[in-house]
Amino acid sequence: MTLKRHISAFMAAAILSTLILACLLSALVLWTIWNETTHQREMAYLKGQADTYKSQYDVFANHLVRYQYALDNSRIRAPYTGQQRVIFFGDSIIQQWDLKRSFTGQPFQSLNRGIGGETTEDMLLRYYDDVVALHPDAVIIVGGTNDLAHGIRPEITRDNLTFMCAIARRRKIAVMLGTIPPLSRFEAQIRQHNNWVRSHCENDCCKALDFSKVLGGSDGTFVTLNSREGVHPNDHGYDAMTKLVISEMGI
């Protein structure tokens, strides 16, 4: 009987130990899940805060650029007789274009009026101050990528660009309308937009600058040589764009 009692006590202790171990393991698993969930929530919150701060920074930075352009515009005089002035107008594709590097030595003055993140609606709001009021001989307009990112309907983008072209023509400003560079995220929409640009320029007395053709490949993305991150041109890409502008201007 004593042996049986010892065996029974040992088995009871073993079962109890197993149950305790199972409870501890379950608690550990639950704690791990809770900890990971809390970490994920914290990371999601921090990412959301970072995105918010970046968005606020971008807005602030764009306001600074607008303010700088306003100061520059107030100091710019009308072109003197015989001087040609060309304004490059658009979003970050234009803003990041180093015009001094690209066009020094060319027989015209080039002014950069690009602001990153702008839609064609934003561009239209400042079109008079940054283009018309500066009395250029020509304007090169590139816009539409951010319209796609913000879900703006294609017809609104086209109306905005058409209106800018019409205003320029009334002021006897030559218009060169650029296709937008390739971006795999919006490949189909960009192809449709660029086809519209080409067609519009054939029928509306403006000249199309087919930047998409000189920057991209047949797959609807940047040729690797022409971009640093697949969104904006690099120096090699801007060189290709520069050659196209000079060729189309007949210089």
Beta strands, then each sheet from edge to edge (+ up, - down):
strand 1: 85-90
strand 2: 109-114
strand 3: 138-142
strand 4: 174-178
strand 5: 207-209
sheet 1: 2+ 1+ 3+ 4+ 5+
end
